[in-house]
Amino acid sequence: MQSVDRAGGSPTLRSLRWAVARARSAYRRSLTSGGAAWDLCIVTAANERQAEGCAVELESRRDAGLLPAATRTMVLADPNGARIGSGGATRLALLRAHSEGLLLGHRVLIIHSGGDSRGVPHCAPLGKLFQLLPLEREDGAPLALFDLLYAALSPVASGIGEVCWLPAATYCWRSMAPAFGLTALVYAGSP
């Protein structure tokens, strides 16, 4: 059991606050510089209904000025109600970005919404990606995992032609050396 410091919360919560504050500075720069950290942000969803909800969440962030105007967003559902997994969804996202001329020479962020979230039913409508955390966004609304990940990954998009893939269930990550313009972030844990 973690000890709780009444002023700052648990060590985990203090660490999360520090990570959020650090990422926010890079994120704010992407909002105020007129440029976008990512040219395209693709969110994959388990089904059409979840995709519709994710699209609403992304649009609300754009309306609140929390996504750079230059960043295009796209939400893709698993086709025909079939479960294609994160590998299939990544392939679908890459093919779609390529077909629209947004892959080569562009910075693409692919985030998986976290499936139908059977283990955490309250996340099922939107996937784990939009689960709320005990923090606030820039506009005072509750912070979701998407907000944390997008801000944290803003500094990663430094070069042209990078693709970053991230499953929503990733809480701890380490950056691997870029190879062939692909930045991979992985979760070190058991399935």
C-alpha positions, -999 to +999 in steps of 0.1 A: +000+000+000+014+034-009+017+061+016-003+093+010+012+127+014-019+150+021-003+179+003+007+161-029-012+128-030+004+094-034+039+090-050+022+077-081-001+107-084+028+131-078+048+113-105+018+115-129+014+152-122+051+158-129+049+139-162+018+158-172+034+192-164+065+183-184+046+171-214+023+201-213+051+225-220+059+207-253+022+204-261+016+241-254+044+250-278+026+229-306-006+248-299+009+283-299+036+280-325+010+275-353+026+243-362+014+208-353+034+182-335+015+156-356+002+160-392-023+132-386-037+116-355-055+083-362-076+067-334-087+031-340-119+018-325-134-016-319-167-008-337-187+019-354-204+031-323-172+034-304-157+053-334-185+078-334-179+085-297-142+089-302-148+113-331-171+134-308-143+134-281-117+145-307-139+172-321-147+186-286-109+189-280-105+207-313-133+231-305-117+238-271-084+246-288-067+215-274-057+200-307-035+220-332-056+233-361-031+219-385-034+183-371-059+163-391-078+136-371-092+103-383-111+076-364-112+041-379-135+013-367-127-024-371-143-032-405-177-051-407-179-056-369-150-081-371-123-080-344-090-074-362-068-066-331-042-039-328-020-054-356-049-054-380-060-019-369-025-006-373-023-020-409-057-005-416-046+029-403-014+028-423-032+018-455-058+046-450-031+072-443-012+061-474-043+061-496-049+097-486-013+107-492-007+113-456+019+087-448+052+094-466+067+127-455+042+132-427+042+127-390+015+102-381+003+092-346-018+060-344-035+054-310-057+024-304-088+031-283-083-001-262-108-025-277-143-031-263-128-029-227-146-060-213-123-058-182-133-022-175-169-020-186-172+017-178-147+023-206-166+002-232-184+031-250-152+049-259-124+024-252-098+029-225-083+058-245-109+082-231-110+070-195-108+099-171-078+105-149-077+125-116-063+156-133-077+185-153-071+195-190-060+230-200-097+241-202-105+227-167-124+197-179-113+162-167-082+149-183-085+116-202-057+092-211-058+105-247-050+140-234-020+127-214-007+106-243-011+133-270+007+158-248+034+134-238+040+124-274+041+159-288+079+161-285+083+128-302+071+141-335+103+160-343+111+147-378+093+145-410+080+111-420+076+096-386+050+071-375+042+065-339+019+036-329+006+033-293-020+010-278-043+028-253-035+002-226+001+016-225+007+033-192+045+029-189+065+032-220+100+036-232+111+050-264+131+028-287+157+040-312+140+052-344+145+029-373+135+037-408+115+068-396+093+047-373+092+054-336+080+025-316+068+028-280+062-004-261+047-016-229+070-038-208+046-062-191+029-095-194-003-100-215 
